[in-house]
Amino acid sequence: MNFSLYIAKRYLFSKSSNNTINIITFIAAVGVIIGTLALFIVLSGFSGLRTFSIGFLNTSDPDIKITAVKGKSFDFNAKIESLINNQNGIASYAKVIEERAFFDFNEKTHIAYIKGVDLNYTKVNRMDTTVYAGTWLDENLPSGAVVGNGISNLLSIGVYDFLEPLKIYVPKPGSGYITNPANAFTKINTQPIGVFALTDEIDKKYVFISLELAQELLNYNPNQISSIELKVQNIKDRATIIAQLKNNLGSEFNVETREQLNAVFYKMLNTENLASYLIFTLILIIALFNVIGAIIMMILDKRDNLKTLYNLGASIKEIKRVFIFQGFLLTLFGLAVGLSAGIILVLLQKKYSLFMITQHLAYPVEFTYFNVLTVLVTILVLGLMASKIASSRISKKIVE
């Protein structure tokens, strides 16, 4: 066995004659354990929140979205239809119209967006699964509307209230000043048949109606739409599909992924994750000062032993290595205990929902090997640095 490692193990696992040093070593080990546990739980928590939040995006946004580079709409002509139908890897697609509109219900008003969708929409996105009152759009109810929970609360909208329609207004296209406000808007009456709830932002933003009703409201022709939303058969093939679509459709169309559509949201998630990691790494650095202190106190306590080792032929470098190994082993012990406890807590939370955000919603956590590797590398690197800093106190003056 390596000489320095053997001595380091003896020093680490044997009690010192000075009880103060034993207490300092114990505090240092506890500090590493708690720091490791906290870092792993925070990283797992943010991974869980990321998965939880992305789950909402997977429900509301498509794998791929095609829009026009210029203008709000384009014609879904035979050429585009043929290109999409012949494109390998596409499971389904839906034609969509999206426009800002003014809503009026029982003398209460709100500005939000209409989203006109065709019957294939539920094969691309799973918004129909978010309806908690009433039902999703039905071709047998051509004037039906599915309202976001936030809009429903603002306008006091219920479902199947046949006495009062939900009136939707959009400005008529044109130029110049409005001379008669009564003729400045196109209006349709819709019947709320469902209320959905997903996120606060989406719930206050959208009212879903049929594609035909949206075209009527906006005076679009039967082929005129705002976008095409696509679902791919295998998400791993998405990059290839996008490249082929861009090549076939040309420069007149944008082809974007779900991540590109929500670039700000993903950037915010990554920034929060990085900030939390840096904050808890700083806390770990502070905790590892205890390791430095414990090793320095051990050096002073074992001064006579170090002189003996030096006189027996051990070099200053070997003696320094003893305390590098000791600090590293102390850090490794704290890492093993803290990380094991963290993994157990995360797995228990996933299975038994020990900690709840609300009565029916457990705090989301996600166990990933990347987080395990991140904690391992962080603790071991910081522990090694702390050990080297402490062992640098050893000089000939101490051992002679």
Residue pairs with C-beta under 8 A, 6 or more apart in sequence:
3 314
3 318
4 318
4 319
4 321
4 322
4 324
4 325
5 325
7 309
7 322
8 321
8 322
8 323
8 324
8 325
8 326
8 329
9 325
9 329
11 298
11 302
11 322
11 326
12 326
12 329
12 330
12 333
15 22
16 22
16 25
16 298
16 301
17 301
18 297
18 301
20 297
21 294
21 297
21 298
21 301
24 290
24 293
24 294
24 297
25 294
25 298
25 330
27 290
27 294
28 290
28 291
28 293
28 294
28 330
28 334
29 330
29 333
29 334
30 334
31 287
31 288
31 290
31 291
31 334
32 284
32 287
32 288
32 291
32 330
32 331
32 333
32 334
32 335
32 338
32 379
32 383
33 334
33 337
33 338
33 341
34 287
34 338
35 280
35 283
35 284
35 287
35 288
35 334
35 338
35 379
36 284
36 334
36 335
36 337
36 338
36 339
36 342
36 375
36 379
37 338
37 339
37 341
37 342
37 345
38 280
38 283
39 277
39 280
39 281
39 284
39 375
39 378
39 379
40 338
40 339
40 342
40 343
40 346
40 371
40 372
40 375
41 342
41 345
41 346
41 365
42 276
42 277
42 280
43 273
43 276
43 277
43 371
43 374
43 375
44 342
44 346
44 365
44 366
44 367
44 368
44 371
45 363
45 364
45 365
46 269
46 272
46 273
46 276
47 365
47 366
47 368
47 371
48 363
48 364
48 365
48 366
49 269
49 364
50 269
50 273
50 366
51 364
51 366
52 364
53 265
53 269
56 198
56 199
56 202
57 258
57 262
57 265
58 126
58 258
59 125
59 126
59 127
59 129
59 130
59 198
60 125
60 127
60 198
60 199
60 202
61 125
61 258
61 261
61 262
62 94
62 124
62 125
62 229
62 230
62 231
62 258
63 230
63 231
63 232
63 235
63 238
63 257
63 258
64 229
64 230
64 232
64 238
64 241
64 242
64 245
64 255
64 256
64 257
64 258
65 227
65 228
65 229
65 230
65 254
65 255
65 256
65 258
65 261
66 227
66 228
66 229
66 230
66 245
66 249
66 253
66 254
66 255
67 226
67 227
67 253
67 254
67 256
68 74
68 252
68 253
68 254
69 251
69 252
69 253
69 254
70 252
72 99
72 226
73 97
73 220
73 224
73 225
73 226
74 224
74 225
74 252
74 253
75 221
75 223
75 224
75 225
76 95
76 223
76 224
76 225
76 228
77 223
80 228
80 249
83 245
83 248
83 249
84 90
84 93
84 228
84 230
84 245
87 241
87 244
87 245
87 248
88 241
89 232
89 233
89 234
89 237
89 238
89 240
89 241
90 230
90 231
90 232
90 233
90 241
91 123
91 231
91 232
91 233
92 120
92 123
92 124
92 230
92 231
93 120
93 124
93 228
93 229
93 230
93 231
94 117
94 118
94 120
94 121
94 123
94 124
94 125
94 228
94 229
94 230
95 117
95 118
95 120
95 211
95 225
95 227
95 228
96 115
96 116
96 117
96 118
96 121
96 211
96 225
96 226
96 227
96 228
96 229
97 114
97 115
97 116
97 117
97 211
97 214
97 215
97 218
97 220
97 225
97 226
97 227
98 113
98 114
98 115
98 116
98 226
98 227
99 113
99 114
99 170
99 214
99 217
99 218
99 226
100 111
100 112
100 113
100 170
101 111
101 112
101 113
101 114
101 168
101 169
101 170
101 207
101 217
102 109
102 110
102 111
102 168
102 169
102 170
102 185
103 109
103 110
103 111
103 112
103 151
103 155
103 166
103 167
103 168
103 169
103 207
104 166
104 167
104 168
104 169
105 155
105 156
105 157
105 164
105 165
105 166
105 167
105 192
106 155
106 156
106 164
108 154
108 155
108 156
109 155
110 151
110 154
110 155
112 148
112 151
112 204
112 205
112 206
112 207
113 205
113 206
113 207
114 168
114 170
114 206
114 207
114 208
114 209
114 214
114 217
115 206
115 207
115 208
115 209
115 214
116 208
116 209
116 210
116 211
116 212
116 213
116 214
116 215
116 217
117 137
117 208
117 209
117 210
117 211
118 210
118 211
119 139
121 127
121 137
121 229
122 128
122 136
123 231
124 229
124 230
124 231
125 229
125 231
127 136
127 146
127 196
127 198
127 208
128 136
130 196
130 197
130 198
131 146
131 194
131 195
131 196
132 149
132 195
132 196
132 197
133 159
133 194
133 195
134 146
134 159
134 160
134 192
134 193
134 194
134 195
135 193
135 194
136 146
136 194
137 144
137 146
137 193
137 194
137 208
137 209
137 210
138 144
138 193
139 210
141 191
141 193
142 210
142 212
142 213
143 188
143 189
143 190
143 191
143 213
144 190
144 191
144 192
144 193
144 194
144 209
144 210
145 166
145 168
145 190
145 191
145 192
145 193
145 207
145 208
145 209
146 192
146 193
146 194
146 195
146 196
146 207
146 208
146 209
147 155
147 157
147 166
147 192
147 194
147 195
147 196
147 207
147 208
148 195
148 196
148 197
148 198
148 202
148 203
148 204
148 205
148 206
148 207
149 195
149 196
149 197
149 203
150 200
150 203
150 204
150 205
151 157
151 203
151 204
151 206
151 207
152 158
152 192
152 195
154 204
155 166
157 166
157 192
157 195
158 192
159 192
159 193
159 194
159 195
160 191
160 192
160 193
161 192
162 191
165 189
165 190
165 191
166 189
166 190
166 191
166 192
166 207
167 187
167 188
167 189
167 190
168 187
168 188
168 189
168 190
168 207
168 209
168 217
169 185
169 186
169 187
170 185
170 186
170 217
170 218
171 184
171 185
171 186
172 183
172 184
172 185
172 186
172 219
173 219
178 184
186 217
186 218
186 219
187 217
188 213
188 216
188 217
190 207
190 209
190 213
196 203
196 208
197 203
209 217
211 225
214 220
215 221
215 222
215 224
232 238
232 241
238 257
242 255
242 257
245 255
246 253
246 255
249 255
259 266
277 374
281 378
281 382
284 378
284 379
284 382
285 382
288 331
288 382
288 383
288 385
288 386
289 386
291 327
291 330
291 331
291 383
291 386
291 387
291 390
292 327
292 386
292 389
292 390
293 390
294 327
294 330
295 323
295 326
295 327
295 330
295 386
295 387
295 390
295 391
296 390
296 393
298 323
298 326
299 306
299 323
299 390
299 391
299 393
299 394
299 398
303 398
303 399
306 319
306 394
306 398
306 399
307 399
307 400
309 318
309 319
309 399
310 316
310 319
310 399
310 400
316 394
316 395
316 396
316 399
319 394
319 399
320 391
320 392
320 394
321 391
322 391
323 387
323 390
323 391
323 394
324 384
324 387
324 388
324 391
325 387
326 387
327 383
327 384
327 386
327 387
327 390
327 391
328 380
328 383
328 384
328 387
330 383
331 379
331 380
331 382
331 383
331 384
331 386
331 387
332 380
332 383
334 379
335 375
335 376
335 379
335 380
335 383
339 372
339 375
339 376
339 379
342 375
343 367
343 372
345 354
346 365
346 366
346 367
347 367
348 354
349 355
349 362
349 363
349 365
350 365
350 366
350 367
353 362
354 362
355 362
355 363
356 362
356 363
357 363
